[in-house]
């Protein structure tokens, strides 16, 4: 009787281990899937921005007022559409569990964001843009590794990350107001302030990325629909990647301009 109980408990233990192992493997698969779609989305944004920047350069070179007006209208419409998509992507992935709609929203958002990037890319050489995109991609992979190695301590940084984000928003607003009121072509203090904000932004979103990677694993692991949760995680990581890219771009632009 005791032997039967022992084997029964052993079999139950083995069965539980198999379930945990299977759940862990599924979480890892969707974790990788989240990164896959995040990089696909960032690549789409980057390529769209590069292609449209060439169109914009041509419009500016020819002095096409109609083309500029159309581009401006499209940029405004794109911004409004992105705000709507921000909510619809999260709702489709986490609330409605609609994988197709969530993925479609992510792709649409990445294309529209490329339109916004086009107006920035016109000021950069393509070689510089490719180098920065590659550097940010490598940096992002390093952050993922760090998030895994220090996964038990990352939660301590979450409070600082969100306080930093709130501080960044306030400082950015104040610097923008200051620059509009006191900017002078003979005084480069505004450029120094923008450089400071860019460095602060890079630090804040670096920490936020570490926090989001940790949170992503928890969301996917605890979700009943891991496939949809992975799209939500991919979107959050995409936003982190884009912000890091923007701030590094601004820092590089500062030093290129000085040279």
C-alpha positions as CSV (number, residue, x, y, z in Angstrom):
1,X,0.0,0.0,0.0
2,X,2.8,2.4,0.9
3,X,4.7,1.4,-2.3
4,X,1.6,2.3,-4.3
5,X,1.3,5.6,-2.6
6,X,4.9,6.3,-3.3
7,X,4.7,5.6,-7.0
8,X,1.4,7.5,-7.2
9,X,3.1,10.6,-5.6
10,X,6.1,10.1,-7.9
11,X,4.0,10.0,-11.0
12,X,2.1,13.1,-9.9
13,X,5.4,14.9,-9.4
14,X,6.6,13.9,-12.8
15,X,3.4,14.9,-14.4
16,X,3.6,18.4,-12.7
17,X,7.1,18.8,-13.9
18,X,6.1,17.9,-17.5
19,X,3.3,20.5,-17.4
20,X,5.7,23.2,-16.0
21,X,8.3,22.3,-18.6
22,X,5.7,22.5,-21.4
23,X,4.4,25.8,-20.1
24,X,7.9,27.2,-19.9
25,X,8.8,26.1,-23.5
26,X,5.6,27.8,-24.8
27,X,6.4,31.0,-22.9
28,X,9.9,31.0,-24.4
29,X,8.6,30.4,-27.9
30,X,6.2,33.4,-27.6
31,X,8.9,35.4,-25.9
32,X,11.0,34.9,-29.0
33,X,8.0,35.7,-31.1
34,X,7.5,39.0,-29.4
35,X,11.1,40.0,-30.2
36,X,10.6,38.8,-33.8
37,X,7.6,41.0,-34.4
38,X,9.2,43.9,-32.5
39,X,12.2,43.9,-34.9
40,X,9.9,43.4,-37.9
41,X,7.9,46.5,-36.9
42,X,11.1,48.6,-36.2
43,X,12.5,47.5,-39.6
44,X,9.3,48.5,-41.4
45,X,9.3,51.9,-39.7
46,X,13.0,52.4,-40.6
47,X,12.6,51.4,-44.2
48,X,9.4,53.4,-44.6
49,X,11.1,56.4,-43.1
50,X,14.1,56.1,-45.5
51,X,11.9,55.7,-48.6
52,X,9.6,58.6,-47.7
53,X,12.5,60.8,-46.8
54,X,13.7,60.5,-50.4
55,X,10.3,61.6,-51.6
56,X,10.3,64.5,-49.1
57,X,13.8,65.6,-50.2
58,X,12.6,65.6,-53.8
59,X,9.5,67.7,-52.9
60,X,11.7,70.2,-51.0
61,X,14.3,70.4,-53.8
62,X,11.6,71.2,-56.4
63,X,9.9,73.7,-54.1
64,X,6.6,71.8,-54.6
65,X,4.2,73.6,-52.3
66,X,1.3,71.2,-53.1
67,X,3.5,68.2,-52.2
68,X,4.5,69.8,-48.9
69,X,0.9,70.5,-48.0
70,X,-0.1,66.9,-48.8
71,X,2.8,65.6,-46.7
72,X,1.9,67.9,-43.8
73,X,-1.8,66.7,-43.9
74,X,-0.7,63.1,-44.1
75,X,1.6,63.6,-41.1
76,X,-1.2,65.1,-39.0
77,X,-3.6,62.3,-40.0
78,X,-0.8,59.7,-39.3
79,X,-0.4,61.1,-35.8
80,X,-4.1,60.9,-35.0
81,X,-4.3,57.4,-36.4
82,X,-1.3,56.3,-34.3
83,X,-3.0,57.5,-31.1
84,X,-6.1,55.4,-32.0
85,X,-4.0,52.4,-32.8
86,X,-2.1,52.6,-29.5
87,X,-5.3,51.8,-27.7
88,X,-6.7,49.3,-30.2
89,X,-3.5,47.2,-30.3
90,X,-3.5,46.7,-26.5
91,X,-7.3,46.1,-26.4
92,X,-7.2,43.6,-29.3
93,X,-4.2,41.7,-27.7
94,X,-5.0,41.7,-24.0
95,X,-8.8,42.2,-23.9
96,X,-10.4,40.8,-27.0
97,X,-7.6,38.2,-27.7
98,X,-7.8,39.0,-31.4
99,X,-4.4,38.0,-32.7
100,X,-5.0,39.1,-36.3
101,X,-6.3,42.5,-35.4
102,X,-3.5,43.1,-32.8
103,X,-0.8,42.1,-35.4
104,X,-2.4,44.2,-38.1
105,X,-2.5,47.2,-35.8
106,X,1.2,46.8,-35.0
107,X,2.2,46.7,-38.6
108,X,-0.1,49.6,-39.5
109,X,1.4,51.6,-36.6
110,X,4.9,50.9,-37.7
111,X,4.2,52.1,-41.3
112,X,2.5,55.3,-40.1
113,X,5.4,56.0,-37.7
114,X,7.7,55.7,-40.7
115,X,5.9,58.8,-42.1
116,X,6.9,60.7,-39.0
117,X,10.5,59.6,-39.2
118,X,10.8,60.7,-42.8
119,X,10.9,64.4,-41.8
120,X,13.8,63.5,-39.5
121,X,15.7,61.3,-41.9
122,X,16.0,64.1,-44.5
123,X,18.8,65.6,-42.3
124,X,20.9,62.5,-42.2
125,X,23.1,60.6,-44.5
126,X,21.8,57.1,-45.2
127,X,25.1,55.5,-44.0
128,X,24.7,57.2,-40.7
129,X,21.1,56.0,-40.3
130,X,22.0,52.4,-41.1
131,X,24.9,52.5,-38.6
132,X,22.7,54.0,-35.8
133,X,19.9,51.4,-36.5
134,X,22.4,48.6,-36.3
135,X,23.9,50.0,-33.1
136,X,20.5,50.4,-31.4
137,X,19.6,46.8,-32.4
138,X,22.8,45.5,-30.8
139,X,22.2,47.7,-27.7
140,X,18.7,46.3,-27.4
141,X,19.9,42.8,-27.5
142,X,22.4,43.6,-24.7
143,X,19.6,45.1,-22.6
144,X,17.7,41.8,-23.1
145,X,20.6,39.8,-21.8
146,X,21.0,42.2,-18.8
147,X,17.3,41.9,-18.0
148,X,17.7,38.1,-17.9
149,X,20.8,38.2,-15.8
150,X,19.4,40.6,-13.3
151,X,15.8,39.6,-13.5
152,X,15.4,39.3,-9.8
153,X,16.5,42.9,-9.2
154,X,14.9,44.6,-12.1
155,X,11.6,45.3,-10.2
156,X,13.5,47.7,-7.9
157,X,14.3,49.9,-10.9
158,X,10.6,50.2,-12.1
159,X,9.8,53.0,-9.7
160,X,12.8,55.0,-10.8
161,X,12.0,54.4,-14.4
162,X,8.5,55.8,-14.2
163,X,9.6,58.8,-12.1
164,X,12.3,59.4,-14.7
165,X,9.8,59.2,-17.5
166,X,7.6,61.8,-15.7
167,X,10.6,64.0,-15.1
168,X,11.6,63.6,-18.8
169,X,8.2,64.8,-20.0
170,X,8.3,67.9,-17.7
171,X,11.9,68.8,-18.6
172,X,11.3,68.3,-22.3
173,X,8.3,70.7,-22.1
174,X,10.2,73.3,-20.1
175,X,13.2,73.2,-22.5
176,X,10.9,73.5,-25.5
177,X,9.2,76.6,-24.0
178,X,12.6,78.1,-23.0
179,X,13.9,77.6,-26.6
180,X,10.9,79.2,-28.1
181,X,11.1,82.3,-25.9
182,X,14.9,82.8,-25.4
183,X,16.5,81.1,-28.4
184,X,19.2,83.1,-30.1
185,X,21.3,82.1,-33.2
186,X,24.4,83.5,-31.4
187,X,23.8,81.4,-28.2
188,X,24.0,77.7,-28.3
189,X,22.5,77.1,-24.8
190,X,19.3,75.7,-26.4
191,X,21.3,73.0,-28.2
192,X,23.1,72.1,-25.0
193,X,19.7,71.8,-23.2
194,X,18.4,69.6,-25.9
195,X,21.5,67.4,-25.7
196,X,21.0,67.1,-21.9
197,X,17.3,66.1,-22.5
198,X,18.4,63.5,-25.1
199,X,20.9,62.0,-22.7
200,X,18.3,61.9,-19.9
201,X,15.8,60.3,-22.4
202,X,18.3,57.6,-23.4
203,X,18.9,56.7,-19.7
204,X,15.2,56.7,-18.9
205,X,14.2,54.4,-21.8
206,X,17.2,52.2,-21.2
207,X,15.9,51.4,-17.7
208,X,12.3,51.2,-19.0
209,X,13.4,48.6,-21.6
210,X,14.9,46.5,-18.8
211,X,11.6,46.8,-16.8
212,X,9.5,46.1,-19.9
213,X,11.5,43.0,-20.9
214,X,10.9,41.6,-17.4
215,X,7.3,42.5,-17.4
216,X,6.9,41.0,-20.9
217,X,8.0,37.6,-19.7
218,X,5.5,37.8,-16.8
219,X,2.6,38.9,-19.0
220,X,3.2,36.2,-21.6
221,X,3.8,33.5,-18.9
222,X,0.6,34.3,-17.0
223,X,-1.6,34.9,-20.0
224,X,-4.2,32.4,-21.2
225,X,-3.6,33.5,-24.7
226,X,0.2,33.7,-25.0
227,X,0.1,34.4,-28.7
228,X,-1.9,37.6,-28.3
229,X,0.1,38.7,-25.2
230,X,3.3,38.4,-27.2
231,X,2.0,41.0,-29.7
232,X,1.2,43.4,-26.8
233,X,4.7,42.8,-25.5
234,X,6.2,43.4,-29.0
235,X,4.4,46.7,-29.2
236,X,5.7,47.9,-25.8
237,X,9.3,46.9,-26.8
238,X,8.8,48.5,-30.2
239,X,8.0,51.8,-28.4
240,X,11.1,51.5,-26.2
241,X,13.3,50.7,-29.3
242,X,11.9,53.7,-31.2
243,X,12.5,56.1,-28.3
244,X,16.1,54.9,-27.8
245,X,16.7,55.3,-31.5
246,X,15.3,58.8,-31.5
247,X,17.4,60.0,-28.6
248,X,20.6,58.4,-30.0
249,X,19.8,60.1,-33.3
250,X,19.4,63.5,-31.5
251,X,22.7,63.0,-29.7
252,X,24.5,62.0,-32.9
253,X,23.0,65.0,-34.7
254,X,24.3,67.4,-32.0
255,X,27.9,66.3,-32.5
256,X,27.6,66.1,-36.3
257,X,26.3,69.7,-36.3
258,X,29.2,70.8,-34.1
259,X,31.8,69.2,-36.4
